[in-house]
Amino acid sequence: MIRRSAALALAMMLAGCSAQPGPAPVQPEDETKGSVTVVPEVPVEKKNRNEIIVGIDPIHNGLNPHLVSDDSAFVQSLARLVLPSAFNDGAMNRDLLESAREIPAIGGAAQTVEYRIAPESQWSDGSPITGADFQYLWHNLAHQPGVINRAGYQQIKEITTAEGGKLVTVSFSNKVEDWQSLFTNLLPSHLFSVGTESFDRVLATTVPASAGRYMVRSVDRRRGVIELARNDRFWGERPADVELLTFREIGSVSNIIEMMRNKQLSFAHITPAETTMDALTLAGGVQTRVVDRDSYLTATFNSVALPDAADRKAVASLLDVPLLARLAAGRSADLGVAEGQPKPAGDPEKLRELGRPIRIAVDPADETARSAASAIADMLRSHSIPADLVQSDMADITAKKVPAGEVDVVVSWQRKKTDVATVASTYLCPGPDAIARATLTGWCDAGTDAELLAGLAGQRSKEDILQLAGQLNEEQLLEVPILVDRRVDILGSGIVGPAPRLEEWPTMPAASVIATAHEWKDDKQ
């Protein structure tokens, strides 16, 4: 009995020891893969915490800020709170990097940039941030369909690492003047084995490791609640003041008003409904502002399926964009109808000659996009043009249906074309080893490519490239913008934010002011 008790005690001691985390792994030179790591739970004592609760729209898909399917103001804001970037708003992230500079081009490259990662930088599971994270993001953004701003990554020729992965050298086959815009929202590559987990699924349910001031503590899709806990492994300056950020999906403006009155909600960032602003004005006691995100709900034509611009113009000529915007949004108040090209002249008879329906693809998880797609189909049918709705997720639409010419139009949210990278990412041909026709438009033209590459290299001005995009769309009719992503910020009590007046808080093109939550304070502190 004594021997059995001693053996049991020894086994328990060994089990206890094995639960203690070992030293953070060090990346071998030029290694791109690591072992899968379980993210440790971060306990937050409810009775001792300070917390800010924020109301948000329902989340339809995943949390990957690099995917068109997941792109939203909240997902982009979440990424800025939990994921590291080489540069933020044009300024080097001194928490992540010791230096980032152009060096003389090596190995026949057109341009070479060197990054030195801070030695103490690490993910919330203790794994170091290394060049493998740079390599992982490059491989996926350059070669996968359905991603945002891929053009700069397509120009990368090679990424090498040294000094345990902390020295990263990036060589470009074509010069990218705005290289500072690359390597935003790095992902924990050691948790995602290359080739075994598809990029559209890696952040489908959560963000398993963080290197920002916060980390994802829990995601409860059934209740519509996402909790962020302060990242105690964050090594940089100015850690977050608030211990817990709770994001709660809110069904109506009346719920927001009631929760703010009861001190159950401090801030909300939502899509307005028909009477949202009226209700908020009547209720009083809150500050509000309307902000437009740099994103349009867009009908994108697939030139693989409709190679004749006359056919695309015929479809566009039958679309009533202001009506589409109202039907998609489900409101007339506070509606941002997208500005685009004037309605083109078109011959509907050409569509009848196709001898098949116009196939309109949409992700059914996005109710706004689905409503727009359904309305487009009805508008075509009202002119005796047969139309079918093709409902599938964006991964399937972009990787299979668009390249195969199985759909003619895709309705989805697309970034407004305000910079060279966005234009190039929309119209630049895929690389030789990328998935064929990796853009929604399927457009690929050598002459256009030459202009876009010159724009990326800084040899053509931004104004020239934006003008090129306008002319291309006027001639080829590749896109019809429908609806601006209009948002409402609502500030109650409980937050000490960037300024006393909400209208003085910053705005962000892709994210929302929620991205500054690491600077907020609980006014009870």
N, C-alpha and C positions, 0 to 999 in steps of 0.2 A: 504493500500500500504506500509506504514511504517513497519507494522508487517511482511508482506511478505518479504520485503527487509532485515529485521533483521534476519528472519529465514534463508534466503538464505545465508547471511553472516556467520551465525553460522554454517551452513552445510559445507560451504567452509572451515572454520577454522578447523572443525573436520576432514574433508577429508585431509587437509594438515598435520594435526597432525598424522593421521594414516599412512602416508607414511614414517614417520621417523622410522628407525630401532630401535627395543628395545634392551635390553641387550642380550648378547650371551647366548644361552641355556646351561644349565648345565645337564650333563648326570646323571640319577639316577644310583645307584649301580647295576652293572651287566646287564644294559639294552643294548640291541643290535640293537634297531631300534629307529629312530627319525622321526620327521615330515619332509615332503618335503619342501625345502626352495628354493625360487627363487633367483638366483644369481644376484646381482646388476650389472648394467653396469658400466664400468670404462671409463669415458670420457677421451680422449686424444686429446688435442688441436693440430691440424695439424701444425699450424704456429709456435708453440713454442717447438715442440718435437725434440728430436734427435733420429734418426732411422737408423737401419742397415737392409738391405735387403739381404736375403739368397736364393739361388736357390736350389731346391730339385726335386727329382723324383715325378711323380704322386702318390698320395695316393689312394690305391685301396679299403681299407676297413676302419675299425674304428681306434680309438686312444687308445685302451686298451693295455698297455704294458705287460699284463699277458696272452694274448691270442695268440696262434699259428697263427691264421688267421690275426691278426693285426701286428704281429712282423715285424719290419723293423728298420733300423738304425735311421730313422727320428723319428718314434714313441717312441723308447727307449730314444732318445735324448730329445724329448719333455717332456717325463715323468720326466727326471732328472731336467728339468727346472721348472716344475710346481707342482710336487708331492713330498711329504716328504718320506724319508726312515730312518729306525732306524740306519742303518749303510751305509756309502758310501765308497766303495772300502776298506772295512775292518776296517774303522775308525768310531767310534761312531759319529753320527750327533748331535753335541752339541747345535745346534739350536733347535732341536726337543726334545732331551732327556737330563735330568739332570744326569741320571745314567742308566746302563744296566749291570746286573751281575747275575751270577749263585748263587742261594741260596740253602740251604739244601732241598732236594726233599721232597715234601709234599704229603699226601694222597695216598701213594703207587705209586707215579710217579717214573719213571726212572731218571728224571731230571726236575728241575724247574728253570726258569729264570724270573727275576723281572726287569721290565722297569718302570722308573719314568719319565713321560712326563713333559716337561717344562710348568709351569702354564700359561704362556702367549701365548703358541702356539695356533694357530687358523687357520681356513680356511678363504678364502678370502671373504666369506659371513658373517663372524663374529662368526660362530659356533666354539666351541672349538674342538681341536683334542683330542680324548679320546680313551679308550680301546675298544669302540664300533667299531672303525676303524680297530683295530687289529683283533677283532672277525670277522668282515665282510670279511676281506681278507682271514683269515684262513678257514672259512666255504666254501668259493667259490673255493679256490685253492686246498683244500683237497678233495672236492666232485664233482667238475665239470670236464667234459672232455674237451679236447682241450686247456688246460692251460700249461704254461711253468713252469718247476721246481716245481712240486707239491710234491715231495717225502718228503722234510722236513716238510711240513705242514701236511702230512698224519700222522706224528708221534706225533702230538699234541693231548693231551688227553682232556685238558680243558683250557679255558682262563677266569680268573676272574678279576674284577676291584674293586677298592676302591678309596676313596678320590675324589669323583666326577668324576671318570673315569680316573684320572691322574696317578694312580698306577695300573700297569698291571702285572698280574702274569700268566705265561704260564707254564703249566705242560705237560711233554712229556711221552707218553707210552713207547717209545724207545728213547734212547739217540741220540742227534744230536750234534756232535762235532762242526760243523761249524754253530752254531745257529745265528751267526752274519750275515749270508747271508739271513735270513728271514726278513719279514716285510719291503721289499723294495717297493717303489711306493705305499704307502697307498692311499686308495680311500676315498672320502667323504661319508661315509656310511649313514649319516643323510639324504642324498638326494636319496638314493636307498633303498626302503623298501624291506627287505628280503622276498623272495617268491612272490613278485609282479612284479619285473623287472628282466628279465633274465640277467645273468652276461655277456653274449655275446652282449648285447645291451646297457649296462649302459654308455659306452663311444663311442657309435656308431657314434655320430655326433659332439660331443664336449667334453671338460673336464669342467664340470659346476662349479667347485670350486677348488681353488689352495691353496697350503700351501708352495709354493716355492717362489723364487725371482720374478717369472713372473706368470701371469695368462692368460688364453686364452681369448682374447678380442672378436675375431670373427673368424668364419670358413665359407668361401665361396667356396663350392665345385665346383660350376659352373665356377668360375674364377680361381680356383686352388690357393687360397690365404688363409693363416692362419696368424692371427696377435696375437702376445703376447704383453701385456702391463705390465709394471713394477707393481708388486703387492705392493700397498701402505700399505697393512695390514701385510706385512712380518715383523716379530718381531726380527729376528735374526741379526747377525753381517753381515757386508759387503753386503748391498743391491745392486741390479743391478745398473750399471752406465747408461746403454743405456735405454732410456724410452720405445722404441717400437722396437720389432723384428718382421719383416715381412718375412714369408716364402712363396715363390712363385714357383709353379710348372713350370719347364722350359722344353720346347719341344725338343731343340736341342743344341748342343755345339755352333753352330753359333750364336744362340740367347744369350748364355752366354757371348761370346766374345764381341758381339755388346753392350750388356747392361753394361758390365764392362768398355768398352771404354767410354761409355756415363755416367759413374758414377751412373748408375741405379742399380747396383748389386755389392756387396762387396765380397761375398763368395758363393761357390756352393759345394754341396756334392751330387754326382750323380753316376748312373751306366754308365760305359763307353760304347760307341758305337764303331763300327769298326774303325772310323777315329778320334775319340775324341782326343787322345794324339797327333796325327799328326797335327790336326788343332790348338791345344793349343800351340804346339811348334812353329809352323809357325807364329801364331799371336803375340807371345811374350807379355811382359808386365804383365804376371801373374806368380804366383808360383803354381806348381802342385805336387801332390804325389799320388801314388796308395796305397790303404790300403785294407786288407782283413778282413772282419767281421767273427766272429766265428759262421758262419751259412752256411749250405749246402742245396742246392736243392736236395731233397732225394726222392727216390722211396721206400716207406715203405710197406712191405708185411703184410697183415692181416692174422695172424695165425688162426683166427676163421674161415675164409673162405677157407684158404689153410693150413690145419693142418699138411700136410705131407711136411717135409723140402725138399724132393726130387722134389715136384712140384714147390716150391719156387725157388730152384736152377735151375730147367728147364727154368723158366721164365728169371732168371738173366743171364743164359748162352746165351740167344738170344739178349741181350742188348749190343750195342756198345756205351759205356759210353762217350768216346771223341766226337763221332758224336752227341750223345744226348746233350752234353754240348753246342756244337756249334749251334745246332738247337734251343735249349731253349733260349740261350742268343742272337741269331741272329748276332753273330760276331765270328771271329777267333782271332782278335787282343785282347791283354790284357785279355785273357781268363784263368780262373782258373779252370781246370778240377779237380774235387775232388779226393783225394786219398782214396782208399778203398781196400777191399779185392780183390785178383786176381779173374778174371772171373772164376766161378765154372764150373765144368763139369756137364752137365745135359742132360736129355733125353726128347726132345720135344714130343715124342710119348705119354708120361704120360699126357701132357696137352690135347692132342686130346682125351684121354680116359675120361677126365672129362665130355665130352658131353655138354659143355656149353662154352660161351665166357669168356675170362679173363676180368674182370670188373675193369677199372682204374678210380679212383675218383680224381677229381681236382676242386678247386675253380676257376671258369672262370674269376673272377675279377683279378686274377694274370696271366697276359699274358705269363710270362716266364714259370710258372708252367704248364699252359695250353699247351704251345708249346711242352714242354717235354712230357706231358701225351699223346698228340696226336702222337708224334714221337714214343713213346713206343708201342702204339697200332699199328702203321704202321710196326714197326720192327717185331712184333708178326705175323701180317697178312702176311708179306713177307715170313714167314716160314709156312704158311697155318694153323696158330693158330688163331681162331676167337677172336676178342677183341672188347669191347665196351667202349666208353668214358662216364663216369657218372659225370655230371657237377652239383655241388651243393655247397652251402656255407659250411665252415668248421664246423660250429655248427651242421649242419645236418649230415655231414659226421662222425664226432667224436661221437656224441650222439646217432645216430640211425643206420647209414649204416654200420659202422665198427662193433659195438656190435652184430648186427643182421646178420653179415656175408654176407651183400649185395654187398660188394666190396672186391676185392682181393688185390689191390694195391692203395695206396694213394700217390700222388705227391704233396709235400709241402716243405716249408723251415723248417729245423730242426737245432737245436743248435749242434755245433760240440761237441763231447764227450771228453772234456778236464778236467772234474772234476767229483767227486763222485756224486754230486747232480744231474747232467744232466744224468749220466748213470742210477742212481736209478729211476729217473723220467721216463725214457724210458722203463725200464724192470720190475719195482716193481709191484707186484699185487695190484689192487685197494683194499681199505679197505672194511670191510663188509657192510658199509652203503653207499659206493660210487657207482656211476653208474658202472654196470658190464663192464668189459673189457674197462676201461677208457683210455687205451693207444692205439695209432695207430697200434702197432704191435699185440695187443691182447694177448701178451705173459704173462703167469702167471705160475711160477714154484716155489715150496717150497724151493728147493735147491738153486736156484738163489736168492730168497728172503733172505735167511739166510746170504748169502755172502754180499748182498747189504746193509742189516741192520747193519752188522758188519762194513762195510765201512762207513756208515753214523755215526756210533758211534765212529769212529776213531780206531777201533780194527783191521782193515785192511787198508793198505796204499793205497794212490791214485793210485800208480803204479799197485798194485794188482787188483784194481777194473777196471782200464782201460784195463789191460790184460784180465780180465774176460769178458769185453764187446767185445773185439776183438775175443776171442775164441768162445763166444756165437754166434756172427754173422757169424763166419766161419762155425760153425756146423749147425746152424739153418737158416741162410740166411734170416734175418729179414729186412735188409735195404741195399740199394745200393745208396751211395752218388753219385751225378752227377756233381754239379756245385758249386764252391765257390762263396759266395756273395762278389764280388770284386767291390770296390768303388773308386772314384776319388775325391780328395779334390782340389779345385781351389780357390786360394786367389788373389783377386784384390787389389784395394785401398779402403781406408775408414775405416779400422779396425786396432786398436792397440790390438793385440792378446797376447797369452802367450809368444811368442818369435818372433823376427824379421823374422826368417826363418821358413817357413811352416813345413819343415821336423823335426823341433824341437818341434812342437806342439804335445800334447799327443794323443795317440790312445786308444780306448776303445773296449773291445771284442764284446759287444752287441750293443752299441750305436755308435755315431760318435763324432768328436770333437765339433760338434754343442752343445753338452751337457755342454761345458764350456762357452757358450755365455754370461752367467751372469757375467763373468770376462772381457768380451771384452769392449773396449771403442771406441767411435766414434772419429776418428782422427781429427775431426773439433772442438772437445771440448777444 
